[in-house]
Each structure stands twice: as structure tokens, then as C-alpha cells.
Amino acid sequence: MRRTQDERMKVKEFRMSFVNRIKDLNPKDRAKVIDEILQGRYVIPFSNRETLSKTTLYRWLREFRESADAGTALSGEIRKDRGSFPSLTEEQKAALLRWRYDNAYRTAEDLREELLNHENTCNPPPPSTSTIARFLRSEGLSRDNILFGIKPQAKIRLAFEAEYPQQIWMADTKGPDVYVLDPKDPSRHVKAMPICIEDDNSRYAVSVRYVVEENESAVMALFCQAVLLYGIPEIFYVDRGPAYSGKSLKKAASLIGCNVILCARRSPESKGKQEKLLRTIHERFEHEMKAAGKANATLEEYNQYLTAYIARDYNRKVHNSTGQTPEERFFAYPAKFRRFVTQDSLLMIFLPCRSASVSKTGLVRVCNGKYLVQDAMLWGKKIQVRYDEQDLSRVYLWYEEKYYGEAHLFIEENDFIQREILTESVRQAPKVPIPMPDQVPVYSRLERQLARYREEMEVFDVNGQLLHNRQKKHEVRSTILSGRSVNINEPKIQSGDFGIDAFLYLMMKLLRRKFTPSERLTAHALWKSVGPIDEDLVRKVTGRLLGEEHPTSDLKGYLEEIRQCILTKNNTN
């Protein structure tokens, strides 16, 4: 008999407890939750098993989404004769078990014929071959189980697609089918292969180029160019080849917030979309180049024709899977959601990278050269060094994904000469005779300050002091609300009295620090060149730069901005 309604609802409740956890998740989060589910053991209704498989969970999710009636979804039905074999007698069951156990290659037809040829096993009605096969499977004596044992659960393979552009970029390389003139020796031909980077959601080819050497530097150059033009993707899904599995690419992508994911081993299906693009290039572009008689084309000419074909044909042709052109689908992604990095920073991040240890004397070895690390915090630590192979006069230092500046080439001979010159220039400080304490007056600066403070406080009585504090409170409040970042004790400077000294005092108060003699000299030079300067202009320019979080230590930046404003004002007048 079929299961009762209560039993079916019990099965449905168990299955829905897992479907509800994964039905509204994106593919990445769904995979994580499914992995957590597979780790547990459960009491499965009407089953002896305690674990679930990925295939079962995805099948339940598909059945739930395809079901027209949510009330009966996942309730399931079973065979009415499951677990019972009324047409088989006990003698027939025993004979079937023995005969199949002795020889796994005996078929259900052979076993049925054998049952009919023995007096004690030929009782009518004769069993069917499907009944015999079902009985042997229920006892674990199917041919596959006897010969190979119980196989592990097959891997689930489902097609994936990014939910929006810039989420997943895919990259791959096609085998060498093209020969171009060798850039180093035009008298001979070399193999060239295309490296393609494609957006998974829109199928937009963000970067495609032929190279004669497939290495990590070529992949990083193409990826850097694509990021500079279109922004940073969330995931970079690549092949497991040496050109894609290097540490430099992975570390550079991690710094800009992109995860590099390698495809599974022996899994060409996972790169099917990228293989389709490479196949299109081979069939539509390379054969056309051969038909046009471009056998002696250079590498640069091949790349020019390929760029034109991708931009004018492939990216503007309606794709069969998406129903849109890759260009239309890719650029529909809002610009405010794209992430960019400045060109200078990006070029430095995508330089070749290697790990190196800084010595206790501040030296680091890179490419058979020594470089002096100026930041003492990095001494004795293992850091990441990025360098330009064409310019080894300096390298760039990174530690724990933070940039710590440059390190320049260290030459010991020059350093020795500099040390000798420095040693000769050093003079010993002359010995100064110190008089005894009773021979000089007593140092009484603190006592004089205390006496002056008491004189100031005696000016007011109690009521005068309270009134003074109330007035000071209102003055502080009005200053803060007006947006002026000045000290309340700052003396009021009349416009006619705003000279160089008042200018220095105002700048020190606004920047909240004292100036060094060199900074005072710079301010005097500015006043002499463009002065006199208006007090309101100084307050306005300095306040604007402070609001933009310009560092207060950069006095030259503030003075240059004041000078530019004065020159602009004079030219306008």
C-alpha cells in the first residue's frame, strides 16, 4: 500500500527543513550551507541511512521549484510493493541468493529459467525477471555490488553563471595553432597563442591578446590592463596552468580585493564558456587570417586584427545563451558599483613579487642586489618585494598587505666613503666648565609664573570670575557652531595689524602645532613674494584644506594653496 497522509507529511517536513535553508541563497552561499549539511547525521524517515548527498539536496530543490502545488511538493510516493515479494517463496529466495552469490554474471533471465527447472522452486505463478532483479538488489547482491562493491556518491556537476557583471572573470589559453614572425628574429616563425579574459555573466571579452610566451607576467599584464579599463572583479576563475597558478598573480589580486580561484583538476567542463570563446576565435578569426594570406603577419598585426574582430563582431553580436549582446549586457552594470585603482598604484601592485627577509642591518636581497630598507620596523622580518625587471635601481616594499615605500640599491663602496667623510667631519664637543650652584642665582621661573597667575586671578572677585566663565562658554559655543577651528584664547587681530607675525601665529593656531625655523623661513618667503595677505583668505583656504583632511604636517601645501588663491584673485581683478 501507499504511505498514509501522515507519513507523507512527515517525509515532506524532513525534506523542507533543508530546502528552506538553501532555496533563497546565491550559488556561493548555497554551496557553503550544503557542505555544512553534508557533515551531519540525521534520522531520515523510512530509511536506514543517516547521511545526505549533494545530488539528493539539489534534486529536492529542483522538485520544489518545479512543483505547481507547494502543499504536495516533496511529499513523494513509493512503490506499493516495496519490501514485499509475494510471488517469491522462501525456497526460491534461498536459491536465488545462493546462485547469484556463486556467480555474479548469472542474469535474471538465467536465474528464472533455473527456478522453473527444479521441482521445489517452480511453484506457480512463476516470478518475473524484474521481481528477481529487485529482490537481489534489495539484498545487496546486484552484479555491480558483488564485482565492484558499493561505489561512492558521484560528484554533482551543475552549470554555474555569475549573477551580475564584474562578479566572475574567466581566463584560459588555447593551444598554439598560429605562427607569426619572431619579434626578436624576423627571419623565422614562432608559435603564438591567445590568452582570453571574459566576463562570465555577459560573455564580454575584456582582454584578448596573442603572446609568444605564456607565462605569469603575460597573464598579469592582460589582467592589469582589463582592471584599469573596466574595474576590479570579485572572482578571477582561471586554469591550473603554471601561468595562472603563480604567487605573484594571486597576491596582486588579493591586494585589490579579487579572489583567484583555480578550476578543479581534470575538469574541462568548468571552463566550457571560455573554451567556446577560444573555439570561436579559432574558427572565425584564425581561419579568416589564413584565407586572407596573412601567413607572414607579425605578432602586433595579429593582435590588431584580433582586437578589431572582438570589438566590432564578437562583443556586438547577440549571444545565444543570454539573448543580448555582450557589450550591452556588460555595460548595463552601473558605474557606481565598479571598483577602480589608480594607474600608478595598479602598475606597482602587478609587478613581479617575491618574499625576502630583511636583515638586522636593514638590507634585503633581490635579484642579486642589496637594497637598504629605511623603515626600521621591517628589520628582521619577512616582507613582500615588488620590482621592475627593467629598472632594478629600486624596489617596492609590502608587509601584511600594506605599502611601506621604496628601497634603493645599496652599494657598499659608496657607503664606506660616505662613512669616512662623516667621521672626519665629526668634532668632539669641547669640555665646558660648570660653576657650582652657589655661584649663580637660583632658577625661579615656576615661582614667577605662579605669582603672575595669582595676580591675574585677584583682578576678579567671585562674581567677576563666574561672569567671565559664562562669557567664555558662549564664546566657545559660537566658535564651534560657526565651523572655525581656532583657539578661543586667540587674540583678535585687526585687519590693519595683520602682518607677518600675526600670519605665523594664525597658521600655528589653525594647524595646532609649532613651526620649525625652516617652516618660519618658508612663510616669510611667501609673505615677501605675494604679501600682504588678507586674514579672511588665510582662514578660508586653511579651513577648506582641513575639511579635506589635508595633513597638517604639510605646511608647504597650505602655503602653496594660499599663493595660488592670491594669484588667481589678482588676475581676476
SETOR-620233 format. One line per 2 residues: for each residue x negated, y, z negated of C-alpha. Coordinates in pm, whole numbers, plus 32768, in hexadecimal, padded with zeros to 4 digits. Each point is the difference from the previous one (the first is absolute). Example, Ala and Ser with C-alpha at 12.3 -4.5 7.8 and 13.67 -1.06 7.14 Angstrom:
2
7B32/7E3E/7CF4 ~ 7F77/8158/8042
***
This chain:
573
8000/8000/8000 ~ 7F9E/8167/802D
7F91/80CC/7ED6 ~ 810D/80A8/7F32
8030/8178/8008 ~ 7F58/8028/7EAD
7ED1/7F3D/8076 ~ 7FE7/80D2/813B
8014/8143/7F37 ~ 7EEC/7F7E/7F1F
7F23/7FC8/8131 ~ 805B/8158/8089
7FAE/80AA/7EB4 ~ 7EA8/7F5C/7FF6
7FAB/8062/8166 ~ 8084/8164/7FE1
7F26/8038/7ECB ~ 7ED3/7FF7/80EC
809E/80A3/8133 ~ 8067/8133/7F35
7E94/8034/7F9E ~ 7F7B/800C/8164
811D/806F/80E6 ~ 7FC0/817A/7FE5
7E82/7FFF/7FFE ~ 7F13/805B/8117
7F27/7EE5/808E ~ 7ED0/8053/7F2D
80B8/8010/7EB3 ~ 80D8/7ED3/8061
7ECA/7F2C/8037 ~ 7F7E/805A/7EA5
814B/7FA7/7F56 ~ 8013/7EB6/80BF
7EA0/7FA6/7F8F ~ 806C/803D/7E98
8135/7F25/802F ~ 7F33/7EE2/808D
7F29/7FF6/7EC5 ~ 8123/7FA1/7F1D
80BE/7EC0/7FBA ~ 817C/7FF8/8000
8122/7F17/7FB5 ~ 8095/7FE0/815D
816F/7F8E/7FFF ~ 8033/7EA0/808A
7E8F/7FD8/8053 ~ 7ED6/7F50/7F62
7F0C/8109/8078 ~ 7F7E/8116/7F20
7F5C/80EA/80FC ~ 806C/80CA/812F
7F56/803E/814D ~ 7FDF/8134/80DB
80C8/7F57/8112 ~ 8125/7FC9/7F14
8000/8167/7F80 ~ 7FF1/8097/815E
8111/7F0F/8076 ~ 80E3/806B/7EE1
7FBD/816E/8053 ~ 8051/7FC7/8171
813F/7F3F/7FB0 ~ 8072/8113/7F11
7FC9/8113/8104 ~ 80A8/7F3A/8118
812A/7F92/7F2F ~ 8146/80B1/8050
8099/7FAB/7EAD ~ 7F2C/8062/7ED4
80E1/7F32/7F1B ~ 7FA8/7EB4/80A3
7E99/8054/8065 ~ 7EF8/7F10/7F7F
8102/7F1D/7F58 ~ 7F99/7EE8/80EF
8095/7EAF/805A ~ 7F75/7E9F/7FE6
8043/7EBB/80A9 ~ 8129/7F51/7F63
7F3E/7EB7/8001 ~ 7EB4/8086/7F7A
7F63/7F11/7F08 ~ 80F2/7EE7/8053
7FD9/7EEB/8102 ~ 8146/7F36/7FEF
7FB0/7F3D/813B ~ 7EBE/7F72/7F6B
8006/7EDD/7F0C ~ 7EFA/7FC7/7EF6
7F63/7EE4/80CC ~ 7FE8/80E2/8130
7F61/811E/7F36 ~ 7EFD/7F18/7F69
7FAD/7F6D/8155 ~ 7FDD/8158/80A0
7F16/8078/7EED ~ 7F22/7ED0/8021
7FF3/7FFD/817B ~ 7FB4/8175/8022
7EF9/7FF1/7EEC ~ 7F4E/7EE0/80B2
7FF0/80B7/814E ~ 8044/8175/8025
801B/7FE4/8179 ~ 8140/7F31/7FF5
8116/80DE/808B ~ 8165/801A/7F7F
8077/7F3C/8131 ~ 7F0A/7EE7/7FB4
8070/7FF3/7E95 ~ 8173/7FF8/8060
7FC2/7EE4/80F4 ~ 7F46/7F41/7EF3
811F/802F/7F0B ~ 80F4/7F64/80F8
7F22/7ECD/8033 ~ 8006/7F8F/7E94
812A/7F5A/7F5C ~ 7FF2/80B9/7EB2
7FCC/815C/809E ~ 80F9/7FF6/8122
8139/804B/7F37 ~ 80FF/80C7/80C9
8020/8119/804F ~ 7E98/8025/8083
7F51/8143/7F93 ~ 7FA6/8108/8102
7E9A/8066/804C ~ 803E/815D/7F71
8074/7F65/7EB6 ~ 7EC7/7F29/7FF1
7F1C/812B/804E ~ 80B0/80DD/7EFF
7FDE/7EF2/7EF6 ~ 7E8C/7FD6/803E
7FC7/8179/7FF5 ~ 80BA/8018/7EB6
7F16/7EF8/7F71 ~ 7EC9/80B3/807E
7FAF/7EF1/8100 ~ 8017/80C8/8142
7EED/7FB8/80FA ~ 7F52/8150/7FCA
8002/7FDD/7E87 ~ 7F66/7EA5/800F
7EF4/8058/8102 ~ 7FA4/8163/7F9F
8098/8039/7EAC ~ 80D7/812C/7FA2
7F85/812A/80C8 ~ 7FD6/8154/7F5C
80FB/810D/804E ~ 7FBC/809D/8153
7F99/816A/8008 ~ 8110/80F8/8052
7FB4/80CF/8134 ~ 80E2/8128/803C
7FD5/8126/80E9 ~ 7FBA/814C/7F53
8020/8169/806C ~ 7FAE/8146/7F55
812E/80C3/7F86 ~ 7F83/814E/8086
7ED9/808C/80C9 ~ 7EB3/8032/7F51
8048/7EDD/7F15 ~ 7F37/7EF1/80B3
7EF6/8024/810C ~ 7F7F/7EC5/80AB
7EAE/7FD5/80AC ~ 7F66/7EED/80D4
7F05/7FC5/8117 ~ 8029/7F40/8148
7EF4/7F1C/808C ~ 7F0A/8085/8108
80A6/7FFA/8156 ~ 7F74/814B/8080
7EA1/8051/8077 ~ 7F86/8167/800E
7EB7/80A8/804B ~ 7F17/7FF1/7ED8
7FE8/815F/7F66 ~ 7E92/7FBB/7FAA
7FA2/7F5F/814D ~ 80E5/805A/8128
7F5A/7EF5/80D7 ~ 80B8/7EE4/7F50
815F/7FB0/7F7E ~ 8069/7FB1/7E9C
813D/7F76/7F66 ~ 80FF/80F8/7F77
812C/7FB4/7F25 ~ 8123/80DA/7F8C
8041/804B/7E91 ~ 816E/805D/7FC8
80A6/80A3/7ED3 ~ 817D/7FFF/800E
8116/8079/7F1A ~ 80D4/7ED3/7F9F
8152/80AD/7FE4 ~ 7FFA/80CD/8140
7F04/7F31/80CF ~ 7F49/8148/8043
7E92/7FCC/8062 ~ 7F4D/80FE/7F24
7EA2/7FAA/807A ~ 7F84/7F1D/811A
7E9E/7FFA/8087 ~ 7F0B/7F19/80B1
7EB6/7FBB/7F4C ~ 7ECF/7F36/8061
7FAD/7FAD/7E94 ~ 8119/7F8B/7F20
7F86/805D/7EA3 ~ 807A/80AD/7EC8
7F7F/8155/806F ~ 80D4/7FF5/813E
813A/7F9E/7F3E ~ 7FC3/8110/7EFC
7FCE/8106/8110 ~ 814C/7FA7/80A7
80BB/7FF0/7EB6 ~ 7F6C/814E/7F90
8069/80A1/814A ~ 8164/7F7B/7FDF
801E/8074/7E95 ~ 7F84/815A/805F
810D/801F/810E ~ 812F/7F52/7F68
7FC4/7FE7/7E87 ~ 7FB3/7EEB/7F09
80C4/7EB8/8010 ~ 805E/7F3C/7ECA
7F7C/7EAF/807C ~ 7EF7/7FA5/8101
8044/7E97/806D ~ 7ED2/7F74/80B8
7F5D/7EC2/807C ~ 7F0A/7F39/7F2E
7EDE/803F/80EE ~ 7EB5/8095/7F89
8058/8151/8099 ~ 8135/801F/7F21
7F98/7F56/7EBC ~ 7ED9/80DF/7FA5
7FE7/80B7/7EB6 ~ 7FCC/8159/8098
8153/7FFC/80AF ~ 80B5/7F80/7ECC
7F60/80FD/7F14 ~ 8036/8125/80ED
816E/7FA5/8030 ~ 802D/7FDA/7E88
7F7E/8161/7FC3 ~ 8108/809A/80E2
8117/7F28/7F6F ~ 801F/7EEA/8105
7FFA/7E8A/7FB4 ~ 7F40/7F21/80F1
80A8/7EA9/8017 ~ 7F61/7EDE/80BB
80E5/7F0A/80B1 ~ 8014/7E99/7F85
7F08/7F02/8086 ~ 806A/7F3F/8136
8132/80DE/801D ~ 8010/8093/8161
817B/8026/7FE3 ~ 7FDA/8117/7F00
7F56/80DA/810A ~ 80FB/7FB3/8112
8060/816C/803A ~ 7E95/8066/8025
7FBB/7ED9/80E7 ~ 8125/8071/80D9
7F66/815C/8026 ~ 7EAE/7F69/805B
80AB/7F1C/80FB ~ 80AF/812D/809C
7EB2/80B3/8022 ~ 7F66/7ECD/80A2
811C/7FC2/80F5 ~ 806D/8161/8054
7EC0/80C9/7FDE ~ 7ECE/7F25/8033
808D/7F4E/8131 ~ 8061/8151/8093
7E9D/807E/7FCA ~ 7F76/7ED0/80B6
80F8/802A/811E ~ 7F9B/816E/8021
7E94/7F9C/8032 ~ 7F7A/8089/7EB6
7F01/7EE9/7FD9 ~ 7EE0/80F7/7FCE
80B8/80E9/7F13 ~ 7F4E/807E/7ECC
8079/7FD1/7E9D ~ 806C/816B/7FEC
80CC/7FE2/8142 ~ 80AF/7EC7/7F80
805E/80B4/7EBF ~ 8082/812E/80BE
80E3/7F26/80DA ~ 806F/7F39/7ECE
8057/813C/7F3B ~ 80CF/807F/8124
80B6/7EB3/8026 ~ 8055/7FEA/7E8C
8071/816B/7FE6 ~ 80C4/8015/8146
8089/7E9E/8021 ~ 7FFB/7F21/7ECF
805B/80FE/7EF1 ~ 8115/8098/80D7
80A4/7EBC/8074 ~ 812E/7F74/7F45
7F91/7ED8/7F2C ~ 80D1/7EC3/8013
7FFD/7FC3/7E87 ~ 8050/815F/7F81
80D7/8083/811F ~ 7F3D/814B/7FF3
7EBE/8084/808B ~ 7ED9/7FDD/7F0F
7FBE/8177/801B ~ 8165/805F/7FA5
8011/7F0B/7EDE ~ 7EA9/805B/7F76
8027/817A/8005 ~ 815F/7FEC/7F6A
7F4D/7FCF/7EB4 ~ 8009/8156/7F4F
7EB7/80BA/7FF5 ~ 802F/8056/7E8F
7FDC/7E8F/7FA9 ~ 7EB4/7FD4/80B5
7EBE/800C/7F35 ~ 7ECC/80AB/808D
7E95/8035/7F9C ~ 7F21/8118/807C
7F17/7FAA/811D ~ 7EBB/803F/7F41
806D/7F27/7EDA ~ 8082/7EEE/80E4
7EBE/7FEE/80CB ~ 7F34/7FE4/7EC2
80E3/7EF2/7F68 ~ 7FEA/7F25/8139
7E85/7FFD/800B ~ 7F50/7EB1/7FC5
8004/7FAB/7E8F ~ 7F2A/7F28/7F1E
7FCE/7FCB/7E8D ~ 7EBD/8073/7F5E
7F78/8029/7EA0 ~ 7F79/814D/7F85
7EB8/7FE0/7F43 ~ 7FC4/8098/7EAC
7F38/8113/80AA ~ 8122/8060/80E4
7F91/7F57/8144 ~ 80D5/7F25/80E3
7F81/7F2E/8126 ~ 80C1/8002/8149
7F7A/7F8A/8153 ~ 7E96/7FEF/7F85
8011/8162/7F7D ~ 800C/809B/7EA6
8103/8109/7FAA ~ 8007/80DD/7ECD
814A/7FF7/7F3E ~ 8031/814E/7F54
8126/7F9C/7F22 ~ 7F63/7F60/7ECB
8149/7F51/7FAD ~ 7FC1/7F0E/8122
7EA3/7F9C/7F90 ~ 7FEC/7E90/7FAE
8152/7FAF/80A2 ~ 806C/7F46/8138
80A1/80ED/80F9 ~ 8085/8003/8165
7F27/80B2/8100 ~ 8081/8078/8152
7F08/8067/810B ~ 7FEC/806D/8169
7F1C/7F1A/80C6 ~ 7FA5/8122/80E6
7F9F/80E9/7EE1 ~ 7F57/7F5A/7ED6
7F84/8144/7F65 ~ 811F/7FED/7F07
8103/7F0C/7F7E ~ 8151/8029/7F52
803A/7F75/7EA3 ~ 8144/7F5F/7F81
8046/7F67/7EAF ~ 814E/7F67/7F97
80A9/8094/8137 ~ 7F8A/8162/7FB0
7F10/80D5/80CC ~ 7EC8/807A/7F4A
7F54/80CC/810E ~ 7ECF/7FC3/80D9
7EAB/7F6D/7FBD ~ 7EDD/807A/80D4
7ED0/7F40/8073 ~ 7EF1/7FED/7EF5
7E93/800F/806F ~ 7F08/7FAF/7EED
7EDE/80BE/80A0 ~ 80C1/8145/800B
807D/7FC5/7EA2 ~ 7E9B/7FD6/7F7C
7F90/8146/809D ~ 812A/80B6/7F6F
7FAF/7F72/7EA8 ~ 7E98/8078/8016
806E/815D/8064 ~ 80FD/8005/7EE5
7EF9/7F8B/7F05 ~ 7F0B/8110/8064
810A/810D/7FE4 ~ 8059/7FA0/7E9C
7F5F/80D4/7EF6 ~ 7FF7/7FB5/7E91
80CA/80EC/7F2A ~ 7F1C/80E2/7F2D
800A/7FD3/7E8B ~ 80BB/8120/7F59
7FAE/804E/7E94 ~ 8140/7FF5/7F2D
800C/80F6/7ED9 ~ 807B/7F99/7EAA
8174/803E/7FA3 ~ 7FA5/8107/7EFC
7F4A/80CF/8107 ~ 813C/804A/80D3
815D/8081/7FA9 ~ 8115/7F06/7FB8
80D9/7FA1/812F ~ 815D/807E/7F9D
80D0/7FF8/813F ~ 8118/7F2E/7F6A
8021/80E8/7ED4 ~ 801E/812F/80E6
8112/7F54/80CD ~ 80C1/7FAE/7EC2
7FE9/8168/7F87 ~ 8080/8089/814C
811F/7F08/8002 ~ 806B/806E/7EA5
7FF4/816C/806A ~ 80E5/7FB4/8128
80FA/7F44/7F2A ~ 800E/8114/7EFB
8088/80F3/8105 ~ 8159/7F5C/7FED
80CB/7FB9/7ECF ~ 80E0/7ECD/7FF1
8115/809F/80D0 ~ 7F06/8084/80FD
7F64/7EA8/8029 ~ 8155/7F5B/8033
8063/8108/80FF ~ 7EB7/7FD3/80B7
8036/7E83/8015 ~ 8165/8029/8083
7F8A/80EE/810F ~ 7EE9/7F0E/805A
80FD/7EE4/801D ~ 80D7/80C2/80FA
7ECA/8064/80C2 ~ 7F8F/7E93/801E
815B/7F8F/806E ~ 801F/810F/8108
7EA5/7FAE/8084 ~ 804B/7E8B/8023
8154/8035/80A4 ~ 7F6E/80F8/80F8
7F0E/7EF2/807B ~ 7EC2/80B9/7FA7
7EF0/7F17/7F7E ~ 7F48/810B/7F38
7FA1/8024/7E97 ~ 80EB/80C8/7F25
7EDB/80AE/7F5B ~ 7F81/807C/8152
7FDB/817A/7FF3 ~ 80D7/80BE/80F0
7F2B/808F/8116 ~ 806D/813B/80AC
7FF2/8001/817A ~ 7F0E/8123/8001
7F17/7F50/7F08 ~ 7FEF/7EB1/80C1
7E8D/7FEA/8048 ~ 7F07/7EE4/8026
7FF8/7FB7/7E8C ~ 817C/7FF3/7FEC
8002/7F22/8136 ~ 7F0E/7F09/7F5E
80C4/8002/7EBC ~ 814B/7FC0/80B4
7F71/7EE1/80CE ~ 7F6E/7F5A/7ECA
814F/801B/7F50 ~ 80C5/7F79/8126
7F10/7EDB/8035 ~ 7FD7/7FD1/7E87
7E89/7FD6/7FFF ~ 7EC1/80CB/7FE8
7F31/804B/8134 ~ 7E94/7FAB/802A
7F07/8111/8066 ~ 8002/7F82/8167
817E/800F/800B ~ 7FF9/8164/7F75
7F0A/805C/8114 ~ 80E9/7F6B/8108
8125/80CD/7F78 ~ 7F29/813E/8002
7FA0/7FB8/816B ~ 816E/7FE0/8062
805B/8146/7F4F ~ 7EE1/80B4/80A9
8061/7F83/815B ~ 817C/802E/7FFD
8046/80C1/7EBF ~ 80B1/809D/7F59
80FE/7EE4/7FD9 ~ 8168/8029/7F94
805D/7F55/7EB8 ~ 8153/7F86/8081
7F56/7F5D/812C ~ 7F10/7F44/7F1A
811D/7F84/7F28 ~ 80D4/7F98/812B
7EEE/7F41/80B9 ~ 7F77/7F57/7ECA
815C/7F9C/7F8A ~ 8051/7F67/8153
7EC2/7F2F/8002 ~ 803B/7F8E/7E9B
815F/7F93/8063 ~ 7F64/7F33/811A
7F1F/7F58/7EFB ~ 7EC3/8092/8091
7EE0/7FA5/7F13 ~ 7FA4/8118/7F13
7E91/7FA1/801C ~ 7FFB/8073/816D
7FD9/8178/7FC5 ~ 7F79/8032/8160
8145/7F77/808E ~ 80CD/80FE/7F3B
7F1C/8121/8061 ~ 8004/7F9B/8170
817E/7FF4/7FFE ~ 800A/815F/7F62
7F0D/8080/8107 ~ 80D3/7F70/811D
813C/809F/7F75 ~ 7F55/8154/7FE7
7F7C/7FEA/8164 ~ 8155/7F97/8084
80A5/8121/7F46 ~ 7F04/80FB/808C
802B/7F81/8165 ~ 817B/801B/7FDF
7FE6/8167/7F87
***
